Amino acid sequence: MKLKKEMKDVDLMLLVSMILLVVIGLIAVTSASFPTAKKYNLNSFHYLIRQGIFLILGIISMILIIRVPRAVIYKNISWLFPLSVILILLLWTPLGSTTKGQARWLDFKVIPLRFQPSDILKISSIIYLSKYLSRNIYTLREPKTFITAVAIMGISVGPIMIKDFSTAVVIGVALFAILLAAGIDKKQFLFLVALGGIFIWLVLKDPENKFRIKRILGFVSDSTNYQSADLYQARQSLYAFALGGYSGVGLFRSRQKYTNLPEAYTDFIFSVIAEEFGFIGTFIIILLFIIYIYRGYMIAFKATNYFDKFTAIGMTTYIGIQAFFNMGVCAKLLPVTGITLPFISYGGTALVIAIVSTAILLKISKEGTI
């Protein structure tokens, strides 16, 4: 009864859009992960059960955030942000687990714990920068304040960009959106754009990142070699869209997910949805994300203080840009990045963090403060 009262004044459109996306995600994960489960002799619902466990953790986290006093988040971000950066640095240690060229996972082999620290950094960096800018909003155009804000952005993006380029771009865009909302001037804007361009060039220039260059070249190539390794994922994803047509082939009837489409239940789950539910299914998902993003920015617009405005802008941008990147990759509008689809793709840490981000937005919509 008390929880019902606390949830009474939250933004219902945002909450409902998130719930629908999560439900669609559970259905899609069940279908898309079926071949992989069978391949490794697992229970057909193995990945659904695991995703369900993390969903429960996410719901518990949401309830706690809705109930927790504003001061708890505001004060504790001062150590949570440095801790999340330290977790990123651990990717350079034996604890870092590399998969397909990307070191995204921390694997504590002694205990059964494996997660992506970059997901934690998404939230902590957004809140930390929001806190700093809200306290220094009137001096942002002064060199000291601006350089400090850029330093926070650099600490958030720099280390993870070397190990996980696409996630770093998501974080960078979210923090950049906060700085834009804070009111940087034209020179500061151009400085950030130039600095970002230089940093991306330096990262891509590294010999260890040749595979990223190949992905980009494969994306812009007009090659007719359909079995080219650089084009394979994108081509198979487009085939899934083509097979789906207007209304799809039906739930569990996707053919691409069996052998042709890699990462069917994570990076390319949107393609499986396109094949099974067609244009109608993809349109519904895009519409739900548009509603979510719209309500997120409206919450930011209506917030009564700068801290809440910046936090809401950052959280909404992170969800929005990540969804755009994933769907853009699946539709071959962008190079393959390895970014998952928020709320829908399989992945425990990502699901919990996306729900936590929504919980923060709901808290802001309810109270005007977090």
SEMIPA-889848 format. One record per residue (C-alpha): residue number from 1; residue in one letter; chain; x, y, z. Coordinates in nm, 2 decimals. Each point is the difference from the previous one (the first is absolute). Last residue first. Layout:
N
pos,code,unit,X,Y,Z
NUM,A,A,X,Y,Z
...
***
This chain:
370
pos,code,unit,X,Y,Z
370,I,A,1.64,1.30,-0.68
369,T,A,-0.19,0.32,-0.03
368,G,A,-0.32,0.11,-0.17
367,E,A,-0.18,-0.24,0.23
366,K,A,-0.20,-0.24,-0.22
365,S,A,0.16,0.07,-0.34
364,I,A,0.35,0.00,0.16
363,K,A,-0.08,-0.33,0.16
362,L,A,-0.12,-0.14,-0.33
361,L,A,0.32,0.11,-0.17
360,I,A,0.20,-0.17,0.27
359,A,A,-0.20,-0.32,-0.03
358,T,A,0.05,0.01,-0.38
357,S,A,0.38,0.01,0.05
356,V,A,-0.03,-0.29,0.25
355,I,A,-0.20,-0.20,-0.26
354,A,A,0.27,0.06,-0.26
353,I,A,0.27,-0.09,0.26
352,V,A,-0.17,-0.33,0.08
351,L,A,-0.05,-0.09,-0.36
350,A,A,0.36,0.08,-0.10
349,T,A,0.14,-0.20,0.29
348,G,A,-0.21,-0.30,-0.08
347,G,A,0.04,-0.03,-0.38
346,Y,A,-0.24,-0.12,-0.26
345,S,A,-0.12,0.27,-0.23
344,I,A,-0.34,0.17,0.07
343,F,A,0.02,0.26,0.28
342,P,A,0.27,0.20,-0.19
341,L,A,0.11,-0.15,-0.34
340,T,A,0.36,-0.12,0.02
339,I,A,0.30,0.18,-0.15
338,G,A,0.25,-0.23,-0.18
337,T,A,0.10,0.27,-0.25
336,V,A,-0.07,-0.11,-0.35
335,P,A,0.02,0.30,-0.23
334,L,A,-0.32,0.22,-0.02
333,L,A,-0.31,0.01,-0.23
332,K,A,0.03,-0.38,-0.05
331,A,A,-0.36,-0.05,0.14
330,C,A,0.15,-0.21,0.29
329,V,A,0.27,0.27,0.05
328,G,A,-0.25,0.28,0.01
327,M,A,-0.22,-0.19,0.24
326,N,A,0.29,-0.04,0.24
325,F,A,0.13,0.35,-0.04
324,F,A,-0.35,0.16,0.04
323,A,A,-0.07,-0.20,0.32
322,Q,A,0.34,0.10,0.14
321,I,A,-0.07,0.37,-0.09
320,G,A,-0.34,-0.01,0.17
319,I,A,0.09,-0.18,0.32
318,Y,A,0.31,0.23,0.05
317,T,A,-0.19,0.31,-0.10
316,T,A,-0.28,-0.07,0.25
315,M,A,0.24,-0.05,0.29
314,G,A,0.21,0.31,-0.09
313,I,A,-0.30,0.23,-0.05
312,A,A,-0.16,-0.13,0.33
311,T,A,0.32,0.06,0.19
310,F,A,0.05,0.35,-0.15
309,K,A,-0.35,0.11,0.09
308,D,A,0.01,-0.16,0.35
307,F,A,0.32,0.18,0.09
306,Y,A,-0.12,0.33,-0.16
305,N,A,-0.31,0.03,0.22
304,T,A,-0.38,-0.01,-0.04
303,A,A,-0.02,-0.27,-0.26
302,K,A,-0.27,0.07,-0.27
301,F,A,0.24,-0.01,-0.29
300,A,A,0.18,-0.30,0.13
299,I,A,-0.32,-0.19,0.04
298,M,A,-0.10,0.10,-0.35
297,Y,A,0.34,-0.13,-0.12
296,G,A,-0.08,-0.34,0.15
295,R,A,-0.36,0.00,-0.13
294,Y,A,0.12,0.06,-0.35
293,I,A,0.27,-0.27,0.03
292,Y,A,-0.24,-0.26,0.13
291,I,A,-0.27,0.09,-0.26
290,I,A,0.26,-0.03,-0.28
289,F,A,0.13,-0.33,0.15
288,L,A,-0.36,-0.13,0.00
287,L,A,-0.05,0.11,-0.36
286,I,A,0.33,-0.17,-0.11
285,I,A,-0.12,-0.32,0.16
284,I,A,-0.35,0.02,-0.16
283,F,A,0.16,0.07,-0.34
282,T,A,0.23,-0.30,0.03
281,G,A,-0.30,-0.23,0.07
280,I,A,-0.22,0.14,-0.28
279,F,A,0.29,-0.01,-0.25
278,G,A,0.04,-0.38,0.05
277,F,A,-0.08,-0.19,0.32
276,E,A,0.22,-0.30,-0.04
275,E,A,0.26,0.14,-0.24
274,A,A,0.01,0.35,0.15
273,I,A,0.01,-0.15,0.36
272,V,A,0.30,-0.21,-0.11
271,S,A,0.17,0.31,-0.14
270,F,A,-0.07,0.19,0.33
269,I,A,0.17,-0.28,0.18
268,F,A,0.32,0.07,-0.19
267,D,A,0.24,0.11,0.28
266,T,A,-0.14,-0.24,0.26
265,Y,A,-0.23,-0.29,-0.08
264,A,A,0.12,-0.05,-0.36
263,E,A,0.37,0.05,0.07
262,P,A,0.09,-0.13,-0.34
261,L,A,-0.28,-0.03,-0.27
260,N,A,0.06,-0.29,-0.24
259,T,A,-0.03,-0.32,0.20
258,Y,A,-0.33,-0.02,0.19
257,K,A,-0.10,0.36,0.05
256,Q,A,-0.05,0.05,-0.38
255,R,A,-0.28,-0.25,-0.02
254,S,A,-0.25,0.19,0.22
253,R,A,-0.31,-0.20,0.08
252,F,A,-0.01,0.04,0.38
251,L,A,-0.27,0.26,-0.03
250,G,A,-0.13,0.05,-0.35
249,V,A,0.13,0.06,-0.35
248,G,A,-0.03,0.37,0.02
247,S,A,-0.29,0.25,-0.06
246,Y,A,0.14,0.23,-0.27
245,G,A,0.31,-0.19,-0.13
244,G,A,0.17,-0.22,0.25
243,L,A,0.22,-0.17,-0.25
242,A,A,0.14,0.34,-0.12
241,F,A,0.08,0.11,0.36
240,A,A,0.18,-0.33,0.07
239,Y,A,0.19,0.04,-0.33
238,L,A,0.11,0.34,0.11
237,S,A,0.15,-0.15,0.32
236,Q,A,0.18,-0.26,-0.21
235,R,A,0.15,0.27,-0.21
234,A,A,0.11,0.21,0.30
233,Q,A,0.16,-0.30,0.17
232,Y,A,0.19,-0.12,-0.31
231,L,A,0.13,0.34,-0.13
230,D,A,0.35,0.00,0.15
229,A,A,0.03,-0.38,-0.02
228,S,A,-0.08,0.02,-0.37
227,Q,A,-0.25,-0.27,-0.10
226,Y,A,-0.21,0.24,-0.20
225,N,A,0.29,0.11,-0.22
224,T,A,-0.20,0.27,-0.19
223,S,A,0.21,0.27,0.16
222,D,A,-0.16,0.35,0.02
221,S,A,0.22,0.08,0.30
220,V,A,-0.11,0.26,0.25
219,F,A,-0.08,-0.26,0.27
218,G,A,0.30,-0.22,-0.08
217,L,A,0.23,0.30,0.04
216,I,A,-0.15,0.07,0.34
215,R,A,0.03,-0.36,0.11
214,K,A,0.35,-0.03,-0.13
213,I,A,0.10,0.32,0.19
212,R,A,-0.14,-0.17,0.32
211,F,A,0.20,-0.32,-0.07
210,K,A,0.32,0.21,-0.03
209,N,A,-0.05,0.10,0.36
208,E,A,0.32,-0.17,0.14
207,P,A,0.21,0.21,-0.24
206,D,A,-0.11,0.32,0.17
205,K,A,-0.12,0.25,-0.25
204,L,A,-0.36,-0.05,0.10
203,V,A,0.08,0.12,0.35
202,L,A,0.19,0.31,-0.12
201,W,A,-0.27,0.09,-0.25
200,I,A,-0.27,-0.03,0.27
199,F,A,0.21,0.23,0.22
198,I,A,0.04,0.26,-0.27
197,G,A,-0.37,0.00,-0.09
196,G,A,-0.10,0.04,0.36
195,L,A,0.24,0.29,0.05
194,A,A,-0.12,0.17,-0.31
193,V,A,-0.37,-0.04,0.10
192,L,A,0.08,0.11,0.36
191,F,A,0.19,0.31,-0.12
190,L,A,-0.28,0.09,-0.25
189,F,A,-0.25,0.00,0.28
188,Q,A,0.22,0.19,0.24
187,K,A,0.05,0.27,-0.27
186,K,A,-0.38,0.01,-0.07
185,D,A,-0.10,0.05,0.36
184,I,A,-0.09,-0.28,0.25
183,G,A,-0.35,0.03,0.14
182,A,A,-0.07,-0.27,0.25
181,A,A,-0.21,-0.18,-0.25
180,L,A,0.29,-0.03,-0.23
179,L,A,0.22,-0.14,0.28
178,I,A,-0.27,-0.26,0.08
177,A,A,-0.02,-0.10,-0.36
176,F,A,0.37,-0.05,-0.01
175,L,A,-0.02,-0.23,0.31
174,A,A,-0.26,-0.22,-0.19
173,V,A,0.21,0.01,-0.32
172,G,A,0.31,-0.10,0.18
171,I,A,-0.17,-0.29,0.19
170,V,A,-0.13,-0.14,-0.33
169,V,A,0.33,0.05,-0.17
168,A,A,0.18,-0.18,0.28
167,T,A,-0.24,-0.29,-0.04
166,S,A,0.10,-0.02,-0.37
165,F,A,0.38,0.00,0.07
164,D,A,0.02,-0.26,0.27
163,K,A,0.36,-0.05,0.11
162,I,A,0.17,0.32,-0.11
161,M,A,-0.32,0.20,0.03
160,I,A,-0.05,-0.13,0.36
159,P,A,0.31,0.18,0.12
158,G,A,-0.08,0.33,-0.17
157,V,A,-0.38,0.04,0.04
156,S,A,-0.06,0.06,0.37
155,I,A,0.34,0.16,0.07
154,G,A,-0.03,0.22,-0.30
153,M,A,-0.36,0.11,0.09
152,I,A,0.12,0.09,0.35
151,A,A,0.30,0.18,-0.15
150,V,A,-0.24,0.19,-0.23
149,A,A,-0.20,0.12,0.30
148,T,A,0.32,0.10,0.18
147,I,A,0.11,0.19,-0.32
146,F,A,-0.33,0.18,-0.01
145,T,A,0.01,0.11,0.37
144,K,A,0.36,0.12,-0.02
143,P,A,-0.05,0.18,-0.34
142,E,A,-0.30,0.20,0.10
141,R,A,-0.30,-0.06,-0.22
140,L,A,-0.14,-0.24,0.25
139,T,A,0.01,0.26,0.28
138,Y,A,-0.38,0.03,0.06
137,I,A,-0.06,-0.37,-0.02
136,N,A,0.26,-0.09,0.26
135,R,A,-0.20,-0.21,0.25
134,S,A,-0.24,-0.14,-0.26
133,L,A,0.30,-0.07,-0.22
132,Y,A,0.17,-0.21,0.26
131,K,A,-0.31,-0.20,0.10
130,S,A,-0.09,-0.06,-0.37
129,L,A,0.35,-0.12,-0.07
128,Y,A,-0.02,-0.25,0.29
127,I,A,-0.35,-0.11,-0.09
126,I,A,0.09,-0.07,-0.37
125,S,A,0.34,-0.16,0.10
124,S,A,-0.17,-0.23,0.25
123,I,A,-0.27,-0.12,-0.24
122,K,A,0.21,-0.09,-0.30
121,L,A,0.28,-0.12,0.23
120,I,A,-0.21,-0.28,0.13
119,D,A,-0.06,-0.13,-0.35
118,S,A,0.37,0.03,-0.08
117,P,A,0.07,-0.24,0.29
116,Q,A,-0.14,-0.29,-0.20
115,F,A,-0.06,-0.30,0.22
114,R,A,0.12,-0.34,0.10
113,L,A,-0.02,-0.15,0.35
112,P,A,0.02,-0.37,0.07
111,I,A,0.27,0.03,0.27
110,V,A,0.37,-0.07,-0.04
109,K,A,-0.02,0.08,-0.37
108,F,A,-0.10,0.36,0.05
107,D,A,-0.07,0.08,-0.36
106,L,A,-0.02,0.36,-0.09
105,W,A,-0.14,0.04,-0.35
104,R,A,0.03,0.25,-0.28
103,A,A,0.34,-0.07,-0.16
102,Q,A,-0.11,0.02,-0.37
101,G,A,0.19,-0.18,-0.27
100,K,A,-0.25,-0.28,-0.04
99,T,A,-0.03,-0.07,0.37
98,T,A,0.27,0.11,0.25
97,S,A,-0.04,-0.06,0.37
96,G,A,0.17,0.23,0.24
95,L,A,0.08,-0.15,0.34
94,P,A,0.35,-0.06,-0.12
93,T,A,0.05,0.37,0.03
92,W,A,-0.06,0.27,-0.27
91,L,A,-0.38,-0.03,0.06
90,L,A,0.07,0.10,0.36
89,L,A,0.03,0.36,-0.12
88,I,A,-0.38,-0.01,-0.07
87,L,A,-0.06,-0.11,0.36
86,I,A,0.22,0.29,0.12
85,V,A,-0.22,0.24,-0.20
84,S,A,-0.32,-0.15,0.16
83,L,A,0.16,0.06,0.34
82,P,A,0.09,0.36,-0.08
81,F,A,-0.37,0.06,-0.09
80,L,A,-0.14,-0.18,0.30
79,W,A,0.21,0.21,0.24
78,S,A,-0.14,0.34,-0.06
77,I,A,-0.33,-0.16,-0.12
76,N,A,-0.06,-0.08,0.37
75,K,A,-0.11,0.35,0.09
74,Y,A,-0.27,0.07,-0.27
73,I,A,-0.13,-0.36,0.01
72,V,A,-0.05,0.00,0.37
71,A,A,-0.12,0.36,0.02
70,R,A,-0.30,-0.07,-0.22
69,P,A,-0.15,-0.24,0.25
68,V,A,-0.04,-0.36,-0.12
67,R,A,-0.36,-0.12,-0.07
66,I,A,-0.01,0.02,-0.38
65,I,A,0.36,-0.12,-0.01
64,L,A,-0.08,-0.30,0.21
63,I,A,-0.30,-0.09,-0.21
62,M,A,0.20,0.02,-0.32
61,S,A,0.28,-0.21,0.14
60,I,A,-0.25,-0.27,0.10
59,I,A,-0.14,0.02,-0.36
58,G,A,0.35,-0.03,-0.14
57,L,A,0.08,-0.30,0.21
56,I,A,-0.32,-0.17,-0.11
55,L,A,0.10,0.08,-0.36
54,F,A,0.34,-0.15,0.07
53,I,A,-0.17,-0.33,0.10
52,G,A,-0.23,0.01,-0.30
51,Q,A,0.30,0.04,-0.24
50,R,A,0.15,-0.31,0.15
49,I,A,-0.33,-0.19,-0.04
48,L,A,-0.04,0.12,-0.36
47,Y,A,0.36,-0.11,-0.08
46,H,A,-0.06,-0.35,0.13
45,F,A,-0.35,-0.03,-0.15
44,S,A,0.08,-0.28,-0.24
43,N,A,0.20,-0.17,0.27
42,L,A,0.37,-0.03,-0.10
41,N,A,0.16,-0.26,-0.23
40,Y,A,0.25,0.26,-0.13
39,K,A,-0.15,0.02,-0.35
38,K,A,-0.35,-0.03,0.14
37,A,A,0.05,0.31,0.20
36,T,A,0.15,0.18,-0.29
35,P,A,-0.29,-0.09,-0.23
34,F,A,-0.26,0.12,0.26
33,S,A,0.17,0.33,0.07
32,A,A,-0.20,0.20,-0.26
31,S,A,-0.34,-0.13,0.10
30,T,A,0.03,0.04,0.38
29,V,A,0.20,0.32,-0.04
28,A,A,-0.28,0.15,-0.22
27,I,A,-0.27,-0.09,0.25
26,L,A,0.20,0.15,0.29
25,G,A,0.08,0.31,-0.20
24,I,A,-0.36,0.06,-0.10
23,V,A,-0.09,-0.01,0.37
22,V,A,0.29,0.24,0.08
21,L,A,-0.10,0.24,-0.28
20,L,A,-0.36,0.00,0.13
19,I,A,0.11,0.07,0.35
18,M,A,0.22,0.29,-0.11
17,S,A,-0.28,0.15,-0.21
16,V,A,-0.24,-0.03,0.30
15,L,A,0.24,0.17,0.24
14,L,A,0.07,0.29,-0.24
13,M,A,-0.37,0.05,-0.07
12,L,A,-0.08,-0.03,0.37
11,D,A,0.23,0.29,0.11
10,V,A,0.01,-0.05,0.38
9,D,A,-0.27,0.15,0.22
8,K,A,-0.15,-0.33,0.14
7,M,A,0.32,-0.20,0.03
6,E,A,0.05,0.10,0.37
5,K,A,-0.37,-0.08,0.08
4,K,A,0.02,-0.34,-0.17
3,L,A,0.32,-0.07,0.20
2,K,A,-0.17,0.08,0.33
1,M,A,-0.29,-0.23,-0.09
***
